[in-house]
Amino acid sequence: MHKHNMKGWVVPCAIAASTYVKWCIGLGSYSGYGTPPMFGDYEAQRHWMELTIHLPVQQWYRYDIQYWGLDYPPLTAYVSWICGKIGSWIEPSWFGLDTSRGLETPGNKLFMRASVITLDVLIYVPALYAFTRIWHATRSSRTQHAALITLLFHPALLLIDFGHFQYNSVMLGFTLLAINAFAVGFDLVGAVLFVLSLGFKQMSLYYAPAIGAYLLGKCIFLGSKKGLKLFTRLALVTTLSFVILFAPFLPPFSPMSTLAASISRIFPFSRGLFEDKVANFWCFTNVTVLKWRRLFDGKESLLVKGSAVLTALGFFPAVAGLLWGCYKTQSSPPADQQSQASTPTLPLLPYALLTTSMSFFLFSFQVHEKSILLPLLPLTLLLSGASPGEEVFAWGTLGNIVGVFSMWPLLKKDGLGIQYVAMLLFWCRLIGYNPFRVQFNSFVHLFSTVVNMSMILLHLLEMVVTPPARYPDLFPVLNILVSTPVFGLIWLWSIKRGIQVSWAIAGLPRSRTDGKIKLAKDGAHDSDNEPASATDRRPVALGGVRRDAGMRTVSLGYASGQSSGVGGRGLVDPRRRALERMSRRAGSVEVDRVAGER
């Protein structure tokens, strides 16, 4: 396509293909199908549409909370109201108050599946496209297209949203739009978008420390005068966004008790330390070391405090790295208007998002196995720009595969076994990764080989061995024992990479002249290894380091990790070879290969 000047068709064809795959996944079963009396997440989402269109706002968080009471923030309720109104216009019986509970008609299923795909196309897909254009701006169009395809077919999200049934792509899409806005200097817009993400699902709090530290760091970077001005604007815009979001629950529209009811539902500390079997620190140690619930029986407040402390310690390096990097590169007064578009710590933001979200997943209170989607987003963003042979590619592929594997007990219960296998194999083929290949040339490759073999062995055993009556959860527990160490090592790796990137950013050679930062000019290059023009004064969105700054442009994925032993430089990306083979089989023209691009 690129060779024959048809590259304009790559993006629409990729989006159409991913939409088709999502629809095919949705043809299967879903959470709670045919399992009364509570059914599952599908019924929860349908029920929220039912109650929001029939009840006043004051009753949304109070009505029959034992049967899938609304427990997501207001934006989810508003979206449910819109979907419920549209659905009731088509067929009122789909959302009859109380009378439609457990409804599983083909028409209702078609509408519900269509609502997920519609919101995904409206919010998440544009966010992915903008990400590849902004964060990979200095890369070739082929690299941007490969990154987009890698992200569009993200297996974990597709299986949960379009198989299990949820709307996580809306939450993740708003977060991704926010960091895209930060990358181009629209900090106030980014703050509003992240409030929308928080307003849709409270799990976005997993990202809050990193985003808050980045924005605070930018205020430090800009200096006392302009930094204080930005801080004041951010505080006002964020506060006003939350007030508008919760306005129907506040006086004079509703009594304060309505707001209190919604808050108690959004943050359910009474539910317990974790749900089901989840591959995090608490469940892992609960199986291998001690029984936390038994030890702290009747003292759950101590567990809440303990999990909060561990979570804060877990994301502290990411927050400290962002703030320290901005402090070390601050300019007072700021350099020029162009350099204010983003801070030098912008390339650190994806690693910080990974560190903080993985810390929440591993250590926080009340974690569900689906929460792994949050750390998988920044991990896959980093992976999208990496080449095979780099650390980030190895850790990114391993993390995504294990992330899907960790949700296998849930997907199995939902009857999504075929979709699980198909999506994993398809995505691995698409990015050029062979999970059956044995590699010993580095720690991460050796570790990946051991983990992959363990997952395959565990699946084979589950097919032929019946768990003893005494240990009915044998295989979910073994799943946890395999998955949790992987997530723990990815968390530690993200901290290591964050320290490396932060140190490199803070250590840029600079000298102050007339109150402005000047970086040494010694061999400027862009991310495609082309010499930078001496007259090229365009700011680079990533890192705030311009081409004339004397440093290689920090492009996401380009500086994402050291070669892990298979010759990262000069290596042809297998993702491109896989796309070429697929293109030839479909009768399309062969796509050019470009060797040596990272």
C-alpha positions in Angstrom: 0.0 0.0 0.0 2.8 2.4 0.9 4.7 1.5 -2.2 1.7 2.2 -4.5 0.8 5.4 -2.7 -2.2 3.8 -1.0 -1.1 4.4 2.5 -4.2 6.6 3.0 -6.2 3.4 3.1 -4.2 1.8 5.9 -5.9 3.5 8.8 -9.6 3.1 7.7 -8.9 -0.5 6.7 -7.3 -1.2 10.1 -10.2 0.4 12.0 -12.7 -1.5 9.9 -10.9 -4.8 10.5 -10.7 -4.2 14.2 -14.4 -3.3 14.4 -15.2 -6.5 12.6 -13.1 -8.5 15.0 -14.8 -6.9 17.9 -18.2 -7.7 16.5 -17.2 -11.3 15.9 -16.1 -11.6 19.6 -19.5 -10.2 20.6 -21.3 -13.0 18.8 -20.3 -15.3 21.6 -21.4 -15.5 25.2 -21.1 -12.8 27.9 -20.8 -12.3 31.6 -23.8 -13.9 33.4 -25.5 -15.4 30.3 -28.1 -17.8 31.5 -27.1 -17.7 35.1 -30.0 -16.4 37.3 -30.7 -14.8 39.7 -28.0 -12.2 39.5 -26.6 -12.9 36.0 -23.5 -10.8 35.4 -21.9 -7.6 34.2 -24.1 -7.6 31.1 -27.2 -7.5 33.2 -25.6 -4.9 35.5 -25.0 -2.5 32.6 -28.5 -3.2 31.2 -30.1 -2.7 34.6 -28.4 0.7 35.0 -30.0 1.8 31.8 -33.3 0.6 33.1 -33.1 2.4 36.4 -31.7 5.7 35.2 -34.5 6.2 32.6 -37.3 5.4 35.1 -36.1 6.9 38.4 -35.2 10.4 39.6 -31.5 11.2 40.1 -31.9 11.0 43.9 -32.7 7.3 43.6 -30.0 6.2 41.2 -27.6 5.1 43.9 -30.2 3.9 46.4 -32.6 1.8 44.4 -32.5 -1.9 45.3 -28.7 -1.9 45.6 -28.7 -5.6 46.3 -29.6 -6.2 42.7 -26.8 -4.6 40.7 -27.0 -1.2 42.4 -25.3 1.5 40.5 -21.7 1.8 41.8 -19.9 3.7 39.0 -19.4 7.6 38.9 -22.1 9.9 37.4 -20.8 9.9 33.8 -21.5 6.2 33.6 -25.0 6.9 34.8 -25.5 9.7 32.2 -24.3 7.4 29.4 -26.6 4.6 30.7 -29.4 7.1 30.6 -28.7 8.0 27.0 -28.4 4.4 25.9 -31.5 3.5 27.9 -33.5 6.2 26.2 -32.4 5.2 22.8 -33.1 1.5 23.5 -36.5 2.2 25.0 -37.5 4.1 21.8 -36.6 1.0 19.8 -38.2 -1.5 22.1 -39.6 -0.4 25.5 -39.7 -3.9 27.0 -35.9 -4.1 26.9 -35.7 -1.6 29.8 -39.0 -2.0 31.7 -38.5 -1.2 35.4 -38.1 -4.5 37.3 -40.0 -6.4 34.6 -36.9 -6.6 32.3 -34.5 -8.2 34.8 -32.5 -11.0 33.3 -33.7 -10.1 29.8 -31.6 -12.1 27.2 -33.4 -11.5 23.9 -31.4 -11.4 20.6 -32.6 -7.9 20.0 -31.5 -6.6 23.3 -28.2 -8.3 23.0 -27.7 -6.7 19.5 -28.4 -3.3 20.9 -26.1 -3.7 23.9 -23.3 -5.0 21.8 -23.8 -2.1 19.4 -23.6 0.4 22.2 -20.1 -0.8 23.2 -18.8 -0.7 19.7 -20.3 2.8 19.0 -18.7 4.3 22.2 -15.5 2.6 21.3 -15.4 4.1 17.8 -16.4 7.5 19.1 -13.9 7.8 21.9 -11.2 5.1 22.1 -10.3 4.6 18.5 -9.8 8.4 17.8 -7.6 8.5 21.0 -5.5 5.7 19.6 -5.1 7.4 16.2 -4.2 10.7 17.9 -1.7 8.9 20.1 0.2 7.5 17.1 0.2 10.8 15.3 1.4 12.8 18.4 3.6 10.5 20.3 5.2 8.9 17.2 5.2 12.2 15.3 8.9 11.8 14.4 8.6 8.3 13.2 7.7 7.1 9.7 4.1 6.6 8.6 4.8 2.8 8.5 5.8 2.8 12.1 2.7 4.8 13.1 0.5 2.4 11.2 2.1 -0.6 12.8 1.7 1.0 16.3 -2.0 1.7 15.5 -2.6 -1.9 14.5 -0.9 -3.2 17.6 -3.2 -1.0 19.8 -6.4 -1.6 17.9 -6.2 -5.4 18.4 -5.2 -5.2 22.1 -6.4 -8.7 23.1 -7.2 -8.0 26.8 -9.4 -5.0 26.2 -11.2 -6.7 23.3 -12.0 -9.8 25.3 -13.3 -7.9 28.3 -15.3 -5.1 26.5 -16.7 -7.1 23.6 -16.7 -10.5 25.1 -17.2 -10.3 28.8 -19.1 -7.0 28.3 -18.1 -3.7 29.7 -17.3 -0.2 28.6 -13.6 0.1 29.7 -12.6 1.6 26.3 -14.5 4.8 27.3 -12.5 5.2 30.5 -9.2 4.4 28.8 -10.1 6.5 25.8 -10.6 9.6 27.9 -7.3 9.0 29.7 -5.5 8.5 26.4 -7.0 11.7 25.1 -5.8 13.5 28.2 -2.2 12.5 27.8 -2.4 13.3 24.1 -3.5 16.8 25.1 -0.6 17.1 27.6 1.8 16.1 24.9 0.8 19.1 22.7 0.5 21.5 25.6 -3.3 21.6 26.1 -3.0 21.0 29.8 -6.4 22.5 30.8 -8.1 20.4 28.1 -6.2 17.3 29.3 -7.3 18.0 32.9 -11.0 18.1 31.9 -10.6 14.9 29.8 -9.0 13.1 32.8 -11.9 14.2 35.0 -14.2 12.7 32.5 -12.2 9.4 32.7 -12.6 9.5 36.5 -16.2 10.4 36.1 -16.8 7.3 34.0 -15.0 4.8 36.2 -13.3 5.3 39.5 -10.5 2.9 38.5 -8.9 5.8 36.6 -7.6 6.8 40.0 -4.9 4.3 39.2 -3.4 7.0 36.9 -4.1 10.0 39.1 -0.7 10.1 40.9 1.2 10.1 37.7 -0.9 12.7 35.9 -1.1 14.9 39.0 2.7 14.7 39.4 3.2 15.5 35.7 1.0 18.6 35.9 2.5 19.8 39.1 6.0 19.1 37.7 5.1 21.3 34.7 4.2 24.1 37.1 7.6 23.7 38.7 9.3 23.6 35.3 7.7 26.9 34.2 9.0 28.8 37.2 7.3 30.7 40.0 5.2 33.2 38.0 3.9 31.2 35.1 3.9 28.0 37.1 1.7 29.5 39.7 -0.6 30.8 37.0 -0.9 27.3 35.4 -1.4 25.7 38.8 -4.3 28.1 39.6 -5.9 27.4 36.3 -5.6 23.7 36.6 -7.1 23.8 40.1 -10.1 25.9 39.0 -10.8 23.9 35.8 -10.5 20.5 37.7 -12.7 21.6 40.5 -15.3 23.2 38.1 -15.3 20.0 36.0 -16.1 17.8 39.1 -18.8 20.2 40.3 -20.5 20.1 36.8 -20.2 16.3 36.7 -21.8 15.9 40.2 -24.2 18.9 39.8 -27.4 16.8 39.7 -26.4 15.3 43.1 -25.7 18.6 44.8 -28.0 21.3 46.3 -30.3 22.8 45.1 -31.0 19.9 42.7 -30.6 17.2 45.4 -29.9 17.0 49.1 -26.4 16.3 50.3 -27.4 12.8 51.3 -27.7 12.0 47.6 -24.0 12.9 47.1 -23.1 10.8 50.2 -25.0 7.8 48.8 -23.2 8.0 45.5 -19.7 8.3 47.2 -20.4 5.3 49.4 -21.3 3.2 46.3 -18.4 4.4 44.2 -15.8 3.5 46.9 -17.1 0.2 48.4 -14.6 -0.4 51.2 -17.0 -2.7 52.9 -16.6 -5.4 50.1 -13.3 -6.8 51.3 -9.6 -6.9 50.4 -10.1 -8.4 46.9 -12.7 -10.1 44.7 -12.5 -13.7 43.6 -9.0 -14.8 42.7 -6.9 -11.9 41.4 -3.2 -12.0 40.6 -2.0 -9.3 43.0 0.1 -9.1 46.2 -2.8 -9.7 48.6 -4.2 -12.8 46.9 -0.8 -14.2 46.1 0.4 -13.9 49.7 -3.0 -15.0 51.0 -2.4 -18.3 49.2 1.3 -18.8 49.9 2.0 -17.0 53.2 -0.9 -16.2 55.5 -4.7 -15.6 55.4 -5.2 -11.8 55.5 -8.9 -11.9 56.1 -8.6 -14.4 58.9 -5.8 -12.4 60.5 -7.6 -9.1 60.3 -11.1 -10.4 60.9 -13.2 -7.4 62.1 -10.3 -5.0 61.5 -10.7 -4.2 57.9 -9.8 -0.6 58.5 -6.3 -1.7 59.2 -6.2 -3.6 55.9 -7.5 -0.4 54.1 -4.7 1.7 55.7 -2.1 -1.0 55.1 -3.0 -1.3 51.4 -3.0 2.5 51.0 0.5 2.7 52.5 1.9 -0.1 50.3 0.2 1.5 47.2 1.7 4.9 47.9 5.1 3.4 48.4 4.7 1.5 45.2 4.0 4.6 43.0 6.3 7.0 45.0 9.3 6.5 42.6 7.2 7.5 39.6 5.9 10.6 41.3 9.3 11.6 42.6 10.9 11.0 39.2 8.4 13.3 37.5 8.8 16.1 40.0 12.6 15.7 40.3 13.0 15.8 36.5 11.0 19.0 36.2 12.8 20.6 39.1 16.3 19.8 37.6 15.3 21.2 34.2 13.2 24.2 35.3 13.7 27.5 33.7 13.1 30.8 35.4 12.0 32.7 33.4 10.8 30.0 31.0 12.9 29.6 27.8 10.6 30.5 25.0 6.9 30.0 24.1 7.6 27.0 22.0 9.3 25.1 24.8 6.3 25.4 27.0 4.2 23.0 25.0 5.4 20.1 27.1 8.0 19.5 29.7 11.2 17.5 29.3 9.7 14.8 31.6 6.9 14.0 29.0 8.7 10.8 27.8 8.6 9.6 31.5 4.8 9.9 31.7 4.0 6.5 30.1 6.4 4.7 32.5 5.0 6.7 35.4 1.5 5.6 34.4 2.6 2.0 34.2 4.3 2.2 37.7 1.3 3.9 39.4 -1.4 1.7 37.8 0.6 -1.5 38.5 1.1 -0.4 42.1 -2.6 0.1 42.5 -3.3 -3.3 40.9 -0.8 -5.1 43.1 -1.3 -3.4 46.5 -4.6 -1.5 46.6 -7.9 -2.5 48.4 -10.7 -4.1 46.5 -9.1 -5.1 43.2 -10.8 -7.1 40.5 -9.0 -9.2 37.9 -10.2 -6.9 35.1 -8.3 -4.0 36.7 -5.2 -5.3 34.9 -6.5 -3.4 31.9 -5.2 -0.2 33.4 -1.5 -1.1 33.6 -1.7 -2.9 30.3 -2.7 0.4 28.5 0.6 2.3 29.2 2.6 -1.0 28.7 1.0 -1.5 25.3 1.6 2.2 24.4 5.3 1.7 25.1 5.3 -1.6 23.2 3.6 0.1 20.1 6.8 2.0 19.2 9.4 -0.6 20.1 11.3 -3.0 17.9 11.9 -6.7 18.7 15.1 -7.0 20.6 14.4 -4.1 22.9 13.5 -4.7 26.6 10.2 -2.8 26.2 9.1 -5.2 23.4 9.9 -8.3 25.5 8.3 -7.0 28.6 5.3 -5.5 26.7 4.5 -8.8 24.9 5.0 -10.8 28.1 2.8 -8.5 30.2 0.0 -8.5 27.7 -0.1 -12.3 27.2 0.1 -12.9 31.0 -2.5 -10.1 31.5 -5.0 -12.1 29.3 -3.9 -15.3 30.9 -4.6 -13.9 34.4 -8.2 -13.3 33.3 -8.7 -16.8 32.0 -10.8 -18.1 34.9 -13.2 -15.2 34.3 -13.2 -15.7 30.5 -13.7 -19.5 31.0 -16.7 -18.9 33.2 -18.1 -16.6 30.5 -17.7 -19.2 27.8 -15.1 -17.2 25.9 -12.5 -20.0 25.5 -12.4 -19.9 21.7 -12.2 -16.1 21.6 -9.4 -16.2 24.2 -7.2 -18.6 22.2 -8.0 -16.9 18.9 -7.2 -13.4 20.0 -3.9 -14.3 21.7 -2.6 -16.2 18.7 -3.8 -13.5 16.3 -2.3 -10.7 18.2 1.0 -12.5 18.7 1.1 -13.2 14.9 0.2 -9.6 14.1 3.1 -8.1 16.1 5.6 -10.8 15.0 6.0 -12.5 18.4 6.3 -16.3 18.7 5.3 -17.4 22.3 6.4 -21.0 21.5 10.0 -20.0 20.7 12.6 -20.9 23.3 15.1 -18.1 24.0 18.0 -17.9 26.5 19.9 -14.8 25.3 18.7 -12.5 28.1 16.9 -12.6 31.4 13.6 -11.3 30.1 13.7 -13.8 27.2 14.5 -16.7 29.5 11.9 -15.6 31.9 9.3 -15.2 29.1 10.1 -18.7 27.9 9.6 -20.2 31.3 6.3 -18.3 31.8 5.0 -19.2 28.4 5.7 -22.8 28.9 4.1 -22.7 32.4 0.9 -21.2 30.9 0.7 -23.8 28.1 1.3 -26.6 30.6 -1.3 -25.3 33.0 -3.9 -25.1 30.2 -3.1 -28.6 29.1 -3.4 -29.9 32.7 -6.7 -28.1 33.1 -8.0 -29.9 30.0 -7.2 -33.4 31.3 -7.1 -33.2 35.1 -10.2 -32.7 37.4 -9.4 -30.7 40.5 -9.9 -32.7 43.7 -13.0 -31.9 45.7 -10.8 -30.5 48.5 -9.2 -27.9 46.2 -11.9 -26.8 43.7 -9.9 -23.6 43.0 -6.7 -25.4 42.2 -6.2 -24.0 38.7 -7.2 -20.4 39.5 -4.7 -20.5 42.3 -2.0 -21.9 40.0 -2.9 -19.1 37.6 -2.2 -16.6 40.3 1.1 -18.2 41.2 2.2 -17.8 37.5 0.8 -14.3 36.9 1.6 -12.3 40.0 5.5 -12.6 39.8 5.3 -11.4 36.2 3.3 -8.3 37.2 5.6 -7.7 40.1 8.7 -7.8 37.8 7.0 -5.5 35.3 6.3 -3.0 38.1 10.0 -3.2 39.2 11.1 -2.8 35.6 8.9 0.3 35.1 10.5 1.8 38.2 14.0 1.0 36.8 13.2 2.5 33.4 11.6 5.5 35.1 14.8 6.2 37.1 16.9 5.8 33.9 14.8 8.2 31.9 14.4 10.7 34.7 18.2 10.6 35.3 18.9 11.1 31.6 16.4 14.0 31.4 17.7 15.8 34.5 21.3 15.2 33.4 20.9 17.0 30.0 23.9 19.3 29.5 22.7 22.9 29.8 24.0 26.3 30.6 22.0 29.4 31.5 22.4 32.5 29.3 20.2 35.5 29.9 18.0 33.5 32.2 17.2 30.9 29.5 18.2 27.3 29.3 20.5 26.4 26.4 21.3 22.8 25.7 24.6 21.8 24.1 24.5 21.3 20.3 26.5 18.2 19.7 25.1 16.1 16.8 21.4 16.6 16.8 19.4 13.8 15.3 15.7 13.1 15.0 14.2 9.7 15.8 14.6 8.4 12.3 18.4 8.9 12.4 18.3 11.9 10.0 20.5 14.9 10.7 18.5 17.8 12.1 18.6 21.0 10.1 20.3 23.9 11.8 17.3 26.0 10.9 14.7 23.5 12.1 13.2 25.2 15.1 10.0 23.2 15.4 9.4 21.9 18.9 9.2 18.1 19.3 6.1 17.1 21.2 7.9 14.4 23.1 10.0 15.4 26.0 10.1 19.1 25.3 13.5 18.6 23.7 13.7 20.4 20.3 15.7 19.2 17.4 18.1 22.1 17.8 18.6 21.1 21.4 21.5 18.9 20.7 19.9 15.6 21.9 18.3 12.8 20.0 14.6 13.4 20.0 13.0 11.2 22.6 10.3 9.4 20.7 8.1 6.9 22.5 9.5 3.4 21.8 12.7 4.7 20.2 14.4 5.2 23.5 12.2 2.7 25.2 14.8 0.3 26.4 18.2 -1.2 25.8 18.7 -3.9 23.3 18.0 -7.2 25.1 20.5 -9.2 23.2 19.3 -9.9 19.7 20.5 -6.8 17.9 17.8 -4.2 18.3 19.4 -1.9 15.8 19.2 -2.9 12.2 16.5 -5.5 12.9 13.5 -5.7 10.6 10.3 -5.5 12.6 8.5 -8.9 12.4 5.2 -7.0 12.7 5.8 -5.6 9.2 6.7 -9.1 7.8 3.4 -10.4 9.3 1.4 -7.6 7.8 3.1 -8.2 4.4 2.2 -11.9 4.5 -1.4 -11.1 5.4 -1.6 -8.5 2.7 -0.3 -10.9 0.0 -2.8 -13.6 1.0 -5.6 -11.0 0.7 -4.5 -10.2 -2.8 -3.1 -6.8 -1.8 0.2 -5.3 -3.0 3.3 -6.1 -1.0 4.2 -3.5 1.6 7.8 -2.3 1.5 10.1 -3.5 4.2 12.2 -0.9 5.9 15.2 -2.3 7.8 17.0 -0.6 10.6 14.1 1.5 11.8 13.5 1.3 15.5 
